[in-house]
């Protein structure tokens, strides 16, 4: 197989882990990284990642600086969660004919919140022969692609219900803080209402399911509440006292002609017992699938990004959805 030349945009925890996994793939050649942190610019990626197999490529302060030394075919983009913030980062890549695989949660189904920006990104990619994909573990697999895949053996589907419980104590520090660890419950809920807290991408997962099944939802609603610590909790990253917020309970509900068609229920909090992922398809036949222990978020996100590369390059140019590609698999 011809090697795919890739670069990494964003060298936080997920970006570094993406590089480390990419370095294990004989079909990938790492040609550079991009990050605005002056402490990282100019450094060898292998040193930042602590992985010699990453090779001799270095960190650049901009896309232009990278392109002066290398020409990637694909850029892994792991920087932001919102399409509005991702657009100015990704659009120049697409204009130069570089395909992009992003962990930006809203890019799973960008037309939901940003239809104009989604159309522009699609047009830029098609004009330059590039492709853009939003993926990850959630959104990107557990609460959207997996249930859609299960419906493939159903003669009829009436509803889709997914429940995910995540023990956030096992996750990276930025996520533990993002879910409100250490805030008061009231502060979490205020910030959630302002769009400043919570799990990004849940409504996008519901929209992708509806799109794949041909359902035109009349309503798609989302709620979020704080999970409250019943005892003091300390992790390597945060300290939470009893009564403070230790995570979230978020719910998205999609309705069509008054009937509930989709429910996506996620609880992500510190020391959550019995983590798992459960999918129920109401239909003929009815199906219930449970992944005991759940799908590990950070490592699975990285795998989803890396393994999508060869499949994405086979897709037609433009904005690509996970349900437009072949079935996800180890590559």
MIGU-837481 format. One record per residue (C-alpha): residue number from 1; residue in one letter; x, y, z. Coordinates in Angstrom, 3 decimals, padded with zeros to 6 digits. Example, Ala and Ser with C-alpha at 12.3 -4.5 7.8 and 13.67 -1.06 7.14 Angstrom:
MIGU-837481
<rec nr="1" rest="A" x="012.300" y="-004.500" z="007.800"/>
<rec nr="2" rest="S" x="013.670" y="-001.060" z="007.140"/>
end
This chain:
MIGU-837481
<rec nr="1" rest="X" x="000.000" y="000.000" z="000.000"/>
<rec nr="2" rest="X" x="001.246" y="003.483" z="-000.871"/>
<rec nr="3" rest="X" x="001.975" y="005.457" z="002.296"/>
<rec nr="4" rest="X" x="-000.426" y="008.263" z="003.193"/>
<rec nr="5" rest="X" x="001.391" y="011.472" z="004.107"/>
<rec nr="6" rest="X" x="-000.251" y="012.937" z="007.203"/>
<rec nr="7" rest="X" x="000.195" y="015.926" z="009.485"/>
<rec nr="8" rest="X" x="-001.253" y="016.654" z="012.913"/>
<rec nr="9" rest="X" x="-003.034" y="019.943" z="013.714"/>
<rec nr="10" rest="X" x="-003.261" y="020.484" z="017.479"/>
<rec nr="11" rest="X" x="-000.766" y="018.848" z="019.824"/>
<rec nr="12" rest="X" x="-002.779" y="018.491" z="023.008"/>
<rec nr="13" rest="X" x="-003.377" y="015.079" z="024.631"/>
<rec nr="14" rest="X" x="-005.554" y="013.743" z="021.792"/>
<rec nr="15" rest="X" x="-003.257" y="015.083" z="019.095"/>
<rec nr="16" rest="X" x="-000.207" y="013.480" z="020.681"/>
<rec nr="17" rest="X" x="-001.982" y="010.128" z="021.057"/>
<rec nr="18" rest="X" x="-003.117" y="010.346" z="017.429"/>
<rec nr="19" rest="X" x="000.504" y="010.742" z="016.345"/>
<rec nr="20" rest="X" x="001.620" y="007.810" z="018.483"/>
<rec nr="21" rest="X" x="-000.971" y="005.497" z="016.948"/>
<rec nr="22" rest="X" x="-000.302" y="006.800" z="013.431"/>
<rec nr="23" rest="X" x="003.386" y="006.006" z="013.918"/>
<rec nr="24" rest="X" x="002.542" y="002.316" z="014.328"/>
<rec nr="25" rest="X" x="000.855" y="002.118" z="010.923"/>
<rec nr="26" rest="X" x="003.138" y="001.021" z="008.065"/>
<rec nr="27" rest="X" x="000.847" y="002.808" z="005.596"/>
<rec nr="28" rest="X" x="001.320" y="006.249" z="007.205"/>
<rec nr="29" rest="X" x="004.194" y="008.714" z="006.819"/>
<rec nr="30" rest="X" x="004.143" y="011.577" z="009.343"/>
<rec nr="31" rest="X" x="005.371" y="014.769" z="007.673"/>
<rec nr="32" rest="X" x="004.737" y="017.438" z="010.318"/>
<rec nr="33" rest="X" x="002.624" y="019.026" z="013.002"/>
<rec nr="34" rest="X" x="000.979" y="022.411" z="013.597"/>
<rec nr="35" rest="X" x="000.514" y="024.139" z="016.946"/>
<rec nr="36" rest="X" x="000.479" y="027.771" z="018.078"/>
<rec nr="37" rest="X" x="002.264" y="027.027" z="021.374"/>
<rec nr="38" rest="X" x="005.698" y="028.697" z="021.038"/>
<rec nr="39" rest="X" x="007.143" y="026.108" z="023.414"/>
<rec nr="40" rest="X" x="006.339" y="023.402" z="020.847"/>
<rec nr="41" rest="X" x="007.143" y="025.158" z="017.575"/>
<rec nr="42" rest="X" x="010.338" y="023.812" z="015.999"/>
<rec nr="43" rest="X" x="010.489" y="020.777" z="018.272"/>
<rec nr="44" rest="X" x="010.680" y="017.258" z="016.821"/>
<rec nr="45" rest="X" x="007.306" y="015.533" z="017.017"/>
<rec nr="46" rest="X" x="009.041" y="012.373" z="018.217"/>
<rec nr="47" rest="X" x="010.287" y="014.217" z="021.299"/>
<rec nr="48" rest="X" x="006.855" y="015.671" z="022.100"/>
<rec nr="49" rest="X" x="005.189" y="012.303" z="021.650"/>
<rec nr="50" rest="X" x="007.893" y="010.311" z="023.400"/>
<rec nr="51" rest="X" x="007.758" y="007.929" z="020.457"/>
<rec nr="52" rest="X" x="010.816" y="007.544" z="018.179"/>
<rec nr="53" rest="X" x="008.722" y="005.941" z="015.443"/>
<rec nr="54" rest="X" x="007.037" y="009.303" z="014.819"/>
<rec nr="55" rest="X" x="010.190" y="010.185" z="012.873"/>
<rec nr="56" rest="X" x="012.044" y="013.419" z="012.149"/>
<rec nr="57" rest="X" x="009.091" y="015.698" z="011.357"/>
<rec nr="58" rest="X" x="008.803" y="018.910" z="013.367"/>
<rec nr="59" rest="X" x="006.167" y="021.274" z="014.726"/>
<rec nr="60" rest="X" x="005.268" y="024.351" z="012.663"/>
<rec nr="61" rest="X" x="003.421" y="027.483" z="013.792"/>
<rec nr="62" rest="X" x="001.064" y="027.565" z="010.787"/>
<rec nr="63" rest="X" x="-000.216" y="025.640" z="007.794"/>
<rec nr="64" rest="X" x="001.869" y="027.863" z="005.506"/>
<rec nr="65" rest="X" x="005.033" y="027.042" z="007.435"/>
<rec nr="66" rest="X" x="004.284" y="023.326" z="007.211"/>
<rec nr="67" rest="X" x="003.599" y="023.482" z="003.463"/>
<rec nr="68" rest="X" x="006.959" y="025.127" z="002.900"/>
<rec nr="69" rest="X" x="008.574" y="021.828" z="003.903"/>
<rec nr="70" rest="X" x="006.000" y="019.085" z="003.256"/>
<rec nr="71" rest="X" x="002.793" y="018.273" z="001.373"/>
<rec nr="72" rest="X" x="000.413" y="016.167" z="003.496"/>
<rec nr="73" rest="X" x="-002.499" y="014.348" z="001.889"/>
<rec nr="74" rest="X" x="-004.437" y="014.212" z="005.162"/>
<rec nr="75" rest="X" x="-004.402" y="016.372" z="008.281"/>
<rec nr="76" rest="X" x="-005.723" y="015.052" z="011.581"/>
<rec nr="77" rest="X" x="-007.425" y="018.035" z="013.229"/>
<rec nr="78" rest="X" x="-007.865" y="017.807" z="017.027"/>
<rec nr="79" rest="X" x="-008.352" y="021.326" z="018.279"/>
<rec nr="80" rest="X" x="-011.902" y="022.595" z="018.916"/>
<rec nr="81" rest="X" x="-015.482" y="021.379" z="019.361"/>
<rec nr="82" rest="X" x="-017.481" y="024.020" z="017.466"/>
<rec nr="83" rest="X" x="-017.807" y="024.387" z="013.697"/>
<rec nr="84" rest="X" x="-017.505" y="028.190" z="013.954"/>
<rec nr="85" rest="X" x="-014.072" y="027.807" z="015.547"/>
<rec nr="86" rest="X" x="-012.980" y="024.952" z="013.292"/>
<rec nr="87" rest="X" x="-013.943" y="026.683" z="010.030"/>
<rec nr="88" rest="X" x="-011.034" y="029.181" z="009.810"/>
<rec nr="89" rest="X" x="-008.582" y="026.404" z="010.714"/>
<rec nr="90" rest="X" x="-009.894" y="023.809" z="008.242"/>
<rec nr="91" rest="X" x="-010.978" y="025.899" z="005.262"/>
<rec nr="92" rest="X" x="-007.393" y="026.786" z="004.183"/>
<rec nr="93" rest="X" x="-006.458" y="023.106" z="004.316"/>
<rec nr="94" rest="X" x="-009.326" y="022.143" z="002.016"/>
<rec nr="95" rest="X" x="-008.532" y="024.986" z="-000.392"/>
<rec nr="96" rest="X" x="-005.064" y="023.488" z="-000.830"/>
<rec nr="97" rest="X" x="-006.494" y="020.062" z="-001.643"/>
<rec nr="98" rest="X" x="-005.660" y="018.501" z="001.730"/>
<rec nr="99" rest="X" x="-008.244" y="016.149" z="003.183"/>
<rec nr="100" rest="X" x="-009.099" y="016.629" z="006.861"/>
<rec nr="101" rest="X" x="-010.231" y="014.188" z="009.548"/>
<rec nr="102" rest="X" x="-011.407" y="016.128" z="012.586"/>
<rec nr="103" rest="X" x="-012.417" y="015.325" z="016.142"/>
<rec nr="104" rest="X" x="-014.543" y="018.510" z="016.197"/>
<rec nr="105" rest="X" x="-017.796" y="017.161" z="017.604"/>
<rec nr="106" rest="X" x="-020.121" y="019.417" z="015.622"/>
<rec nr="107" rest="X" x="-018.480" y="018.332" z="012.349"/>
<rec nr="108" rest="X" x="-020.123" y="014.931" z="012.731"/>
<rec nr="109" rest="X" x="-023.235" y="016.580" z="011.251"/>
<rec nr="110" rest="X" x="-022.357" y="020.254" z="010.736"/>
<rec nr="111" rest="X" x="-025.528" y="021.166" z="008.846"/>
<rec nr="112" rest="X" x="-027.502" y="020.898" z="012.092"/>
<rec nr="113" rest="X" x="-026.136" y="024.099" z="013.671"/>
<rec nr="114" rest="X" x="-024.134" y="025.711" z="010.860"/>
<rec nr="115" rest="X" x="-025.723" y="024.916" z="007.494"/>
<rec nr="116" rest="X" x="-024.056" y="027.841" z="005.694"/>
<rec nr="117" rest="X" x="-020.584" y="026.993" z="006.954"/>
<rec nr="118" rest="X" x="-021.179" y="023.316" z="006.167"/>
<rec nr="119" rest="X" x="-022.128" y="024.231" z="002.590"/>
<rec nr="120" rest="X" x="-019.015" y="026.390" z="002.231"/>
<rec nr="121" rest="X" x="-016.738" y="023.641" z="003.510"/>
<rec nr="122" rest="X" x="-018.380" y="021.167" z="001.132"/>
<rec nr="123" rest="X" x="-017.887" y="023.548" z="-001.801"/>
<rec nr="124" rest="X" x="-014.236" y="024.260" z="-000.900"/>
<rec nr="125" rest="X" x="-013.458" y="020.565" z="-000.625"/>
<rec nr="126" rest="X" x="-015.144" y="019.645" z="-003.907"/>
<rec nr="127" rest="X" x="-013.434" y="022.473" z="-005.779"/>
<rec nr="128" rest="X" x="-009.983" y="021.324" z="-004.625"/>
<rec nr="129" rest="X" x="-010.583" y="017.557" z="-004.686"/>
<rec nr="130" rest="X" x="-010.348" y="017.256" z="-000.899"/>
<rec nr="131" rest="X" x="-012.530" y="015.569" z="001.703"/>
<rec nr="132" rest="X" x="-013.648" y="016.524" z="005.217"/>
<rec nr="133" rest="X" x="-014.838" y="014.100" z="007.888"/>
<rec nr="134" rest="X" x="-015.857" y="014.594" z="011.506"/>
<rec nr="135" rest="X" x="-015.444" y="011.506" z="013.672"/>
<rec nr="136" rest="X" x="-014.388" y="010.139" z="017.052"/>
<rec nr="137" rest="X" x="-015.812" y="007.713" z="019.553"/>
<rec nr="138" rest="X" x="-018.719" y="009.838" z="020.761"/>
<rec nr="139" rest="X" x="-019.821" y="011.433" z="018.573"/>
<rec nr="140" rest="X" x="-018.572" y="009.316" z="015.726"/>
<rec nr="141" rest="X" x="-019.299" y="005.748" z="016.779"/>
<rec nr="142" rest="X" x="-020.938" y="004.651" z="020.043"/>
<rec nr="143" rest="X" x="-024.137" y="006.700" z="020.035"/>
<rec nr="144" rest="X" x="-024.610" y="007.099" z="016.267"/>
<rec nr="145" rest="X" x="-022.680" y="004.861" z="013.852"/>
<rec nr="146" rest="X" x="-023.039" y="001.717" z="015.984"/>
<rec nr="147" rest="X" x="-026.845" y="001.970" z="016.342"/>
<rec nr="148" rest="X" x="-027.204" y="002.806" z="012.642"/>
<rec nr="149" rest="X" x="-025.169" y="-000.311" z="011.799"/>
<rec nr="150" rest="X" x="-027.393" y="-002.481" z="014.006"/>
<rec nr="151" rest="X" x="-030.499" y="-001.325" z="012.143"/>
<rec nr="152" rest="X" x="-029.105" y="-002.942" z="008.980"/>
<rec nr="153" rest="X" x="-030.558" y="-006.312" z="009.993"/>
<rec nr="154" rest="X" x="-034.010" y="-004.940" z="010.874"/>
<rec nr="155" rest="X" x="-037.046" y="-005.250" z="008.602"/>
<rec nr="156" rest="X" x="-038.572" y="-002.267" z="010.370"/>
<rec nr="157" rest="X" x="-037.266" y="000.360" z="012.804"/>
<rec nr="158" rest="X" x="-039.623" y="002.309" z="015.031"/>
<rec nr="159" rest="X" x="-037.183" y="003.924" z="017.476"/>
<rec nr="160" rest="X" x="-033.534" y="004.025" z="018.550"/>
<rec nr="161" rest="X" x="-032.477" y="004.388" z="022.193"/>
<rec nr="162" rest="X" x="-028.858" y="004.635" z="023.364"/>
<rec nr="163" rest="X" x="-027.483" y="004.881" z="026.889"/>
<rec nr="164" rest="X" x="-023.840" y="005.588" z="027.717"/>
<rec nr="165" rest="X" x="-022.294" y="005.638" z="031.190"/>
<rec nr="166" rest="X" x="-018.673" y="006.834" z="031.400"/>
<rec nr="167" rest="X" x="-016.397" y="006.729" z="034.429"/>
<rec nr="168" rest="X" x="-014.735" y="010.107" z="033.889"/>
<rec nr="169" rest="X" x="-012.072" y="009.341" z="036.528"/>
<rec nr="170" rest="X" x="-010.306" y="007.286" z="033.845"/>
<rec nr="171" rest="X" x="-010.282" y="010.125" z="031.318"/>
<rec nr="172" rest="X" x="-007.869" y="012.974" z="030.603"/>
<rec nr="173" rest="X" x="-007.716" y="016.102" z="032.750"/>
<rec nr="174" rest="X" x="-009.270" y="018.556" z="030.258"/>
<rec nr="175" rest="X" x="-012.368" y="016.364" z="029.987"/>
<rec nr="176" rest="X" x="-012.701" y="016.036" z="033.770"/>
<rec nr="177" rest="X" x="-012.731" y="019.807" z="034.016"/>
<rec nr="178" rest="X" x="-015.025" y="020.279" z="031.010"/>
<rec nr="179" rest="X" x="-017.801" y="018.224" z="032.618"/>
<rec nr="180" rest="X" x="-017.871" y="020.622" z="035.582"/>
<rec nr="181" rest="X" x="-015.865" y="018.755" z="038.204"/>
<rec nr="182" rest="X" x="-015.657" y="020.939" z="041.329"/>
<rec nr="183" rest="X" x="-018.326" y="023.444" z="040.318"/>
<rec nr="184" rest="X" x="-021.574" y="023.877" z="042.186"/>
<rec nr="185" rest="X" x="-024.459" y="022.049" z="040.493"/>
<rec nr="186" rest="X" x="-026.155" y="025.411" z="039.879"/>
<rec nr="187" rest="X" x="-023.028" y="026.759" z="038.161"/>
<rec nr="188" rest="X" x="-022.878" y="023.736" z="035.853"/>
<rec nr="189" rest="X" x="-026.501" y="024.130" z="034.840"/>
<rec nr="190" rest="X" x="-026.092" y="027.870" z="034.238"/>
<rec nr="191" rest="X" x="-023.108" y="027.238" z="032.008"/>
<rec nr="192" rest="X" x="-024.914" y="024.414" z="030.216"/>
<rec nr="193" rest="X" x="-027.789" y="026.717" z="029.356"/>
<rec nr="194" rest="X" x="-025.287" y="029.212" z="027.899"/>
<rec nr="195" rest="X" x="-023.574" y="026.524" z="025.838"/>
<rec nr="196" rest="X" x="-020.406" y="026.823" z="027.931"/>
<rec nr="197" rest="X" x="-020.455" y="023.342" z="029.481"/>
<rec nr="198" rest="X" x="-021.601" y="019.847" z="028.715"/>
<rec nr="199" rest="X" x="-020.896" y="017.087" z="026.240"/>
<rec nr="200" rest="X" x="-020.580" y="018.452" z="022.714"/>
<rec nr="201" rest="X" x="-022.093" y="016.587" z="019.787"/>
<rec nr="202" rest="X" x="-025.053" y="014.770" z="021.328"/>
<rec nr="203" rest="X" x="-027.612" y="016.492" z="019.104"/>
<rec nr="204" rest="X" x="-025.333" y="015.865" z="016.118"/>
<rec nr="205" rest="X" x="-025.401" y="012.135" z="016.916"/>
<rec nr="206" rest="X" x="-029.199" y="012.192" z="016.908"/>
<rec nr="207" rest="X" x="-029.255" y="014.155" z="013.664"/>
<rec nr="208" rest="X" x="-026.901" y="011.659" z="012.000"/>
<rec nr="209" rest="X" x="-029.109" y="008.732" z="013.051"/>
<rec nr="210" rest="X" x="-032.190" y="010.494" z="011.681"/>
<rec nr="211" rest="X" x="-030.384" y="011.317" z="008.439"/>
<rec nr="212" rest="X" x="-029.205" y="007.733" z="007.957"/>
<rec nr="213" rest="X" x="-032.690" y="006.311" z="008.591"/>
<rec nr="214" rest="X" x="-034.471" y="008.894" z="006.449"/>
<rec nr="215" rest="X" x="-036.370" y="010.386" z="009.379"/>
<rec nr="216" rest="X" x="-037.265" y="014.078" z="009.285"/>
<rec nr="217" rest="X" x="-037.475" y="015.060" z="012.939"/>
<rec nr="218" rest="X" x="-040.021" y="017.681" z="013.956"/>
<rec nr="219" rest="X" x="-038.183" y="018.419" z="017.190"/>
<rec nr="220" rest="X" x="-034.746" y="017.716" z="018.650"/>
<rec nr="221" rest="X" x="-034.362" y="018.764" z="022.277"/>
<rec nr="222" rest="X" x="-031.440" y="018.519" z="024.676"/>
<rec nr="223" rest="X" x="-031.238" y="018.821" z="028.461"/>
<rec nr="224" rest="X" x="-028.334" y="018.707" z="030.872"/>
<rec nr="225" rest="X" x="-028.062" y="018.334" z="034.635"/>
<rec nr="226" rest="X" x="-025.185" y="018.067" z="037.077"/>
<rec nr="227" rest="X" x="-024.256" y="014.782" z="038.694"/>
<rec nr="228" rest="X" x="-023.557" y="015.481" z="042.371"/>
<rec nr="229" rest="X" x="-020.695" y="013.865" z="044.308"/>
<rec nr="230" rest="X" x="-021.926" y="011.718" z="047.205"/>
<rec nr="231" rest="X" x="-018.425" y="011.740" z="048.748"/>
<rec nr="232" rest="X" x="-015.136" y="013.580" z="048.282"/>
<rec nr="233" rest="X" x="-013.350" y="012.560" z="045.063"/>
<rec nr="234" rest="X" x="-009.730" y="013.146" z="044.109"/>
<rec nr="235" rest="X" x="-008.127" y="012.291" z="040.775"/>
<rec nr="236" rest="X" x="-004.672" y="013.222" z="039.436"/>
<rec nr="237" rest="X" x="-006.357" y="016.207" z="037.768"/>
<rec nr="238" rest="X" x="-009.214" y="017.496" z="039.978"/>
<rec nr="239" rest="X" x="-010.486" y="017.520" z="043.571"/>
<rec nr="240" rest="X" x="-014.246" y="017.444" z="044.182"/>
<rec nr="241" rest="X" x="-015.983" y="017.772" z="047.529"/>
<rec nr="242" rest="X" x="-019.182" y="016.078" z="048.508"/>
<rec nr="243" rest="X" x="-022.146" y="018.033" z="047.138"/>
<rec nr="244" rest="X" x="-020.187" y="019.557" z="044.263"/>
<rec nr="245" rest="X" x="-020.661" y="018.697" z="040.596"/>
<rec nr="246" rest="X" x="-018.687" y="015.619" z="039.537"/>
<rec nr="247" rest="X" x="-020.007" y="015.300" z="036.000"/>
<rec nr="248" rest="X" x="-023.106" y="015.456" z="033.864"/>
<rec nr="249" rest="X" x="-026.310" y="013.738" z="032.817"/>
<rec nr="250" rest="X" x="-027.281" y="014.828" z="029.328"/>
<rec nr="251" rest="X" x="-030.239" y="013.748" z="027.221"/>
<rec nr="252" rest="X" x="-031.213" y="014.356" z="023.594"/>
<rec nr="253" rest="X" x="-034.693" y="013.433" z="022.372"/>
<rec nr="254" rest="X" x="-035.830" y="013.453" z="018.755"/>
<rec nr="255" rest="X" x="-039.521" y="013.406" z="017.848"/>
<rec nr="256" rest="X" x="-041.392" y="012.883" z="014.609"/>
<rec nr="257" rest="X" x="-045.115" y="013.609" z="014.390"/>
<rec nr="258" rest="X" x="-045.209" y="013.690" z="018.183"/>
<rec nr="259" rest="X" x="-043.673" y="010.228" z="018.641"/>
<rec nr="260" rest="X" x="-040.278" y="009.764" z="020.298"/>
<rec nr="261" rest="X" x="-037.976" y="008.247" z="017.677"/>
<rec nr="262" rest="X" x="-034.513" y="008.766" z="019.211"/>
<rec nr="263" rest="X" x="-033.253" y="009.062" z="022.782"/>
<rec nr="264" rest="X" x="-029.555" y="009.488" z="023.540"/>
<rec nr="265" rest="X" x="-028.810" y="009.383" z="027.266"/>
<rec nr="266" rest="X" x="-025.278" y="009.950" z="028.544"/>
<rec nr="267" rest="X" x="-023.981" y="010.035" z="032.101"/>
<rec nr="268" rest="X" x="-020.334" y="011.028" z="032.377"/>
<rec nr="269" rest="X" x="-019.056" y="011.561" z="035.896"/>
<rec nr="270" rest="X" x="-016.193" y="010.789" z="038.264"/>
<rec nr="271" rest="X" x="-016.203" y="007.312" z="039.829"/>
<rec nr="272" rest="X" x="-019.314" y="006.280" z="037.869"/>
<rec nr="273" rest="X" x="-020.053" y="002.607" z="038.626"/>
<rec nr="274" rest="X" x="-020.836" y="000.056" z="035.909"/>
<rec nr="275" rest="X" x="-019.676" y="002.012" z="032.844"/>
<rec nr="276" rest="X" x="-021.306" y="000.623" z="029.714"/>
<rec nr="277" rest="X" x="-022.827" y="001.406" z="026.339"/>
<rec nr="278" rest="X" x="-026.307" y="000.099" z="025.569"/>
<rec nr="279" rest="X" x="-028.198" y="000.295" z="022.274"/>
<rec nr="280" rest="X" x="-031.831" y="-000.681" z="021.846"/>
<rec nr="281" rest="X" x="-033.483" y="-000.846" z="018.441"/>
<rec nr="282" rest="X" x="-037.266" y="-000.955" z="018.648"/>
<rec nr="283" rest="X" x="-038.392" y="-002.732" z="015.507"/>
<rec nr="284" rest="X" x="-038.584" y="-006.059" z="013.720"/>
<rec nr="285" rest="X" x="-036.573" y="-007.681" z="015.068"/>
<rec nr="286" rest="X" x="-036.022" y="-005.707" z="018.245"/>
<rec nr="287" rest="X" x="-032.381" y="-005.632" z="019.261"/>
<rec nr="288" rest="X" x="-030.529" y="-004.928" z="022.494"/>
<rec nr="289" rest="X" x="-026.767" y="-004.614" z="022.513"/>
<rec nr="290" rest="X" x="-024.620" y="-003.890" z="025.585"/>
<rec nr="291" rest="X" x="-020.885" y="-003.196" z="025.548"/>
<rec nr="292" rest="X" x="-019.841" y="-004.012" z="029.089"/>
<rec nr="293" rest="X" x="-017.246" y="-001.612" z="030.562"/>
<rec nr="294" rest="X" x="-018.059" y="000.771" z="027.677"/>
<rec nr="295" rest="X" x="-015.862" y="001.935" z="024.822"/>
<rec nr="296" rest="X" x="-012.812" y="003.746" z="026.223"/>
<rec nr="297" rest="X" x="-013.172" y="007.334" z="025.069"/>
<rec nr="298" rest="X" x="-009.701" y="008.783" z="024.469"/>
<rec nr="299" rest="X" x="-008.002" y="005.741" z="022.943"/>
<rec nr="300" rest="X" x="-011.030" y="004.936" z="020.809"/>
<rec nr="301" rest="X" x="-011.256" y="008.504" z="019.528"/>
<rec nr="302" rest="X" x="-007.673" y="008.302" z="018.307"/>
<rec nr="303" rest="X" x="-008.296" y="004.934" z="016.632"/>
<rec nr="304" rest="X" x="-011.389" y="006.286" z="014.903"/>
<rec nr="305" rest="X" x="-009.416" y="009.205" z="013.458"/>
<rec nr="306" rest="X" x="-006.456" y="007.158" z="012.245"/>
<rec nr="307" rest="X" x="-008.424" y="004.228" z="010.838"/>
<rec nr="308" rest="X" x="-010.692" y="006.550" z="008.862"/>
<rec nr="309" rest="X" x="-007.846" y="007.865" z="006.671"/>
<rec nr="310" rest="X" x="-007.672" y="005.158" z="003.971"/>
<rec nr="311" rest="X" x="-011.465" y="004.923" z="003.757"/>
<rec nr="312" rest="X" x="-011.876" y="008.686" z="003.475"/>
<rec nr="313" rest="X" x="-009.415" y="008.969" z="000.580"/>
<rec nr="314" rest="X" x="-011.580" y="006.533" z="-001.393"/>
<rec nr="315" rest="X" x="-014.676" y="008.723" z="-000.940"/>
<rec nr="316" rest="X" x="-015.760" y="011.391" z="-003.452"/>
<rec nr="317" rest="X" x="-014.502" y="014.910" z="-002.652"/>
<rec nr="318" rest="X" x="-016.609" y="017.069" z="-000.365"/>
<rec nr="319" rest="X" x="-018.048" y="017.033" z="003.143"/>
<rec nr="320" rest="X" x="-018.353" y="013.373" z="004.127"/>
<rec nr="321" rest="X" x="-020.453" y="011.865" z="006.922"/>
<rec nr="322" rest="X" x="-019.471" y="008.738" z="008.845"/>
<rec nr="323" rest="X" x="-022.511" y="006.991" z="007.384"/>
<rec nr="324" rest="X" x="-021.223" y="007.750" z="003.865"/>
<rec nr="325" rest="X" x="-018.113" y="005.604" z="004.392"/>
<rec nr="326" rest="X" x="-017.637" y="001.880" z="004.592"/>
<rec nr="327" rest="X" x="-018.056" y="000.123" z="007.930"/>
<rec nr="328" rest="X" x="-015.371" y="001.264" z="010.412"/>
<rec nr="329" rest="X" x="-012.652" y="-001.312" z="010.934"/>
<rec nr="330" rest="X" x="-009.136" y="-001.795" z="012.216"/>
<rec nr="331" rest="X" x="-006.742" y="-000.676" z="009.502"/>
end
